[in-house]
Amino acid sequence: MLRVISANLNGIRSADKKGFFDWLVREPADIVCVQELKAQAGDLSERMRAPDGLTGYFHYAEKKGYSGVGVYTRHAPDAVIEGLGVDWIDAEGRYLRLDFGRLTVISLYLPSGSSSDERQQVKFDFLDVFLPHLTQLIAEGRDVVICGDWNIAHNEIDLKNWKGNLKNSGFLPEERAWIGELFSHVGWRDVWRTLHPDTPGYTWWSNRGQAYAKDVGWRIDYHVVSPSMMDKARAASVYKGEKFSDHAPLIVDYEYTLPCSA
């Protein structure tokens, strides 16, 4: 069984102080995709770079204290690809791809548009660039897992207060249509919603009010996979035993054997 975790850390140093790496030591994960590092290479301790048998690979944002993604793995990758090859996207550290034989694992941090109209336009521009990439990627016929914070809740079941968010970033009709296109026509699969069609599966809660305590959440962290990997997905869970961030880790077990391990 291959256990793959996705976790938006909202600051790797903050998550470390809140026990994320203590938990990771106890968690039998093979691959861990993290987002929103909010750190540069020099900010990471040895434990953050290589916790308990895991080797970390990172794509940092150029701006200090901002964005950034990483992948921890117990298996030696055949290839590591930082970024999409688009300068304005890659400057923000939002995409990291590791290949293991036929398997591709990607850590993704899609932009949020909630802070301003300008950032919402950046998000739309990202989606315009990303869709052809995703179309090409699935056409390659590889086993693919894209883990991360997509910053889009697809359907009404995916957020508690959907009626109050119809005009807000993350639940805009254009965003929902975009991610729906991935699942309906491009051919990608949503692991959580496929395995748990009737369970909300929230992964993010606002720090305002009592959102977490009242479970007024959003499902914006996904494992988006190729059909071949969907066939191998056996279990999915959201870990809420401890709180490392405003997001909760999304854990998926795949019946999959990698060709070799480091």
C-alpha positions in Angstrom: 0.0 0.0 0.0 1.2 3.5 -0.9 0.2 6.2 1.5 0.2 9.7 0.1 -0.6 12.8 2.2 -1.4 16.4 1.2 -1.0 19.1 3.8 -1.1 22.9 3.5 1.1 24.0 6.4 0.4 27.7 6.3 4.0 28.2 7.2 6.4 25.2 7.6 8.0 26.8 10.7 4.7 27.4 12.3 3.5 23.9 11.6 6.7 22.5 13.1 6.0 24.3 16.3 2.5 22.9 16.3 3.7 19.3 16.1 3.5 18.5 12.4 6.8 16.8 12.1 6.2 14.9 15.4 3.0 13.6 13.8 4.8 12.8 10.5 7.3 10.6 12.4 4.4 8.5 13.7 2.6 8.4 10.4 3.6 5.6 8.0 3.5 7.8 4.9 5.5 7.1 1.7 5.0 10.5 0.1 4.0 13.8 1.7 3.1 16.8 -0.4 3.1 20.1 1.5 2.1 23.6 0.4 2.5 27.2 1.6 6.0 26.8 3.1 6.3 30.5 3.6 10.1 29.9 3.9 13.3 29.8 1.9 16.0 27.1 1.9 18.0 28.7 4.6 15.0 28.9 6.9 14.6 25.1 7.1 16.1 23.0 9.9 17.5 19.6 9.1 14.4 18.1 10.5 12.2 20.1 8.1 14.4 19.1 5.2 14.6 15.4 6.0 12.3 14.2 8.8 12.7 10.6 9.9 13.7 8.8 6.8 12.0 11.1 4.4 13.9 13.2 1.9 12.5 16.6 1.1 12.4 18.4 -2.3 11.2 22.0 -2.5 10.1 24.7 -4.9 10.4 28.0 -3.1 8.8 31.3 -3.9 11.1 34.2 -4.8 9.3 36.4 -2.3 10.3 35.7 1.3 7.7 34.3 3.6 5.4 33.4 0.8 3.9 30.4 -0.9 6.2 27.5 -1.8 5.6 23.7 -2.1 7.5 20.6 -1.2 7.4 16.8 -1.5 8.8 14.4 1.1 9.5 10.8 0.0 10.9 7.5 1.2 11.6 6.6 -2.4 14.3 7.9 -4.7 12.7 9.8 -7.6 13.8 9.3 -11.2 13.1 13.0 -11.9 12.4 16.2 -10.1 10.8 19.1 -12.0 10.3 22.5 -10.3 7.7 24.7 -11.8 5.6 24.7 -15.0 8.1 26.6 -17.1 6.1 29.8 -16.9 8.1 32.5 -15.2 5.3 34.5 -13.4 3.9 31.3 -12.0 7.2 29.7 -11.1 8.3 32.8 -9.2 5.6 32.0 -6.7 6.7 28.4 -6.1 3.4 26.6 -6.8 4.3 23.4 -8.6 6.7 20.5 -7.9 6.7 17.2 -9.8 8.5 14.0 -8.8 8.5 10.9 -11.1 8.9 7.4 -9.8 8.8 4.9 -12.7 5.3 5.2 -14.1 4.1 7.2 -11.2 4.0 11.0 -11.1 3.3 12.9 -7.9 2.8 16.7 -7.9 2.5 19.1 -5.0 0.3 22.0 -6.1 -0.6 25.3 -4.5 -3.2 27.1 -6.7 -3.5 30.8 -6.1 -6.2 32.3 -3.9 -8.1 35.2 -5.2 -9.7 36.3 -1.9 -7.4 39.2 -1.1 -8.1 41.4 -4.1 -9.5 41.6 -7.6 -5.9 41.6 -8.9 -5.2 38.3 -7.2 -8.4 36.9 -8.5 -7.3 37.8 -12.0 -3.9 36.1 -11.3 -5.9 33.0 -10.3 -7.9 33.0 -13.5 -4.7 33.5 -15.5 -3.2 30.5 -13.7 -6.2 28.4 -14.5 -6.0 29.4 -18.2 -2.4 28.2 -18.3 -2.9 25.1 -16.2 -5.8 23.5 -18.0 -3.8 22.8 -21.2 -1.0 21.4 -19.0 -3.4 19.1 -17.2 -4.9 18.0 -20.5 -1.4 17.1 -21.9 -0.4 15.4 -18.7 -3.3 13.0 -18.6 -2.8 12.3 -22.3 0.7 10.9 -21.5 -1.0 7.9 -19.9 1.1 7.9 -16.7 -0.2 7.1 -13.2 -0.6 10.6 -11.7 -1.5 12.0 -8.3 -1.8 15.8 -7.9 -2.0 16.7 -4.3 -2.6 20.1 -2.9 -4.6 23.2 -2.1 -6.7 23.9 -5.2 -8.4 26.9 -3.5 -11.7 25.9 -5.2 -14.7 24.2 -3.6 -16.4 22.3 -6.5 -20.0 21.7 -5.3 -22.4 22.8 -2.6 -21.5 19.7 -0.5 -17.9 21.0 -0.4 -18.5 24.0 1.9 -20.8 24.5 4.8 -22.0 28.0 3.9 -22.3 27.7 0.2 -25.3 30.1 -0.2 -23.3 32.9 1.4 -20.2 32.3 -0.8 -21.7 32.2 -4.3 -19.9 35.5 -5.2 -16.7 34.8 -3.2 -13.4 33.6 -4.5 -13.1 29.8 -4.2 -16.7 29.2 -5.1 -17.2 31.5 -8.1 -19.2 29.9 -11.0 -16.1 30.3 -13.3 -13.9 28.4 -10.8 -16.4 25.7 -10.2 -16.9 25.2 -13.9 -13.1 25.0 -14.5 -12.6 22.2 -11.9 -15.8 20.5 -13.1 -14.3 20.4 -16.6 -11.3 18.5 -15.3 -13.5 15.8 -13.9 -16.2 15.7 -16.6 -14.3 16.0 -19.8 -10.5 16.1 -19.3 -10.6 12.8 -17.5 -9.2 13.5 -14.0 -10.8 12.0 -10.9 -11.5 13.5 -7.5 -10.5 10.8 -5.0 -12.3 12.0 -1.9 -15.6 12.7 -3.7 -15.4 9.4 -5.5 -14.8 7.3 -2.4 -17.1 9.5 -0.2 -19.9 10.8 -2.3 -22.0 12.0 0.6 -19.4 13.2 3.1 -18.3 16.9 3.0 -14.7 16.2 3.8 -13.8 19.8 4.8 -10.0 20.5 4.9 -9.9 24.2 5.6 -11.5 26.4 8.2 -11.4 30.2 8.5 -9.6 31.5 11.6 -12.5 33.9 12.1 -15.2 33.2 14.7 -15.6 29.6 15.7 -15.4 28.1 12.2 -13.2 25.1 13.2 -15.1 24.4 16.4 -18.4 24.5 14.5 -17.0 22.7 11.5 -17.9 25.5 9.1 -15.4 24.5 6.6 -14.4 24.2 2.9 -13.1 21.2 1.0 -10.3 22.8 -1.1 -7.5 20.3 -0.7 -7.7 17.4 -3.1 -6.0 14.3 -4.5 -6.8 14.8 -8.2 -5.7 11.6 -10.0 -5.5 9.8 -13.4 -8.2 7.1 -13.9 -5.5 4.4 -13.4 -4.8 5.8 -9.9 -8.4 6.2 -9.0 -8.8 2.5 -9.6 -6.0 1.9 -7.0 -7.4 4.3 -4.3 -8.5 2.3 -1.3 -9.1 4.7 1.5 -9.2 8.5 2.1 -9.4 10.4 5.4 -9.0 13.9 6.8 -6.8 14.0 9.9 -8.2 16.2 12.6 -6.6 14.7 15.7 -4.2 17.6 16.0 -4.3 21.1 14.4 -1.1 22.1 12.6 -2.6 24.7 10.3 -5.8 26.2 9.2 -5.9 23.2 6.8 -6.1 19.5 7.8 -4.0 16.8 6.1 -5.7 14.7 3.5 -4.5 11.0 3.6 -5.1 8.5 0.8 -4.0 4.9 0.5 -3.3 3.5 -2.9 -2.8 -0.2 -3.7 0.4 0.6 -5.6 4.0 -0.7 -5.4 6.8 1.5 -6.5 9.6 -0.1 -8.4 12.3 0.7 -5.9 13.0 2.6 -2.7 15.8 4.7 -1.5 
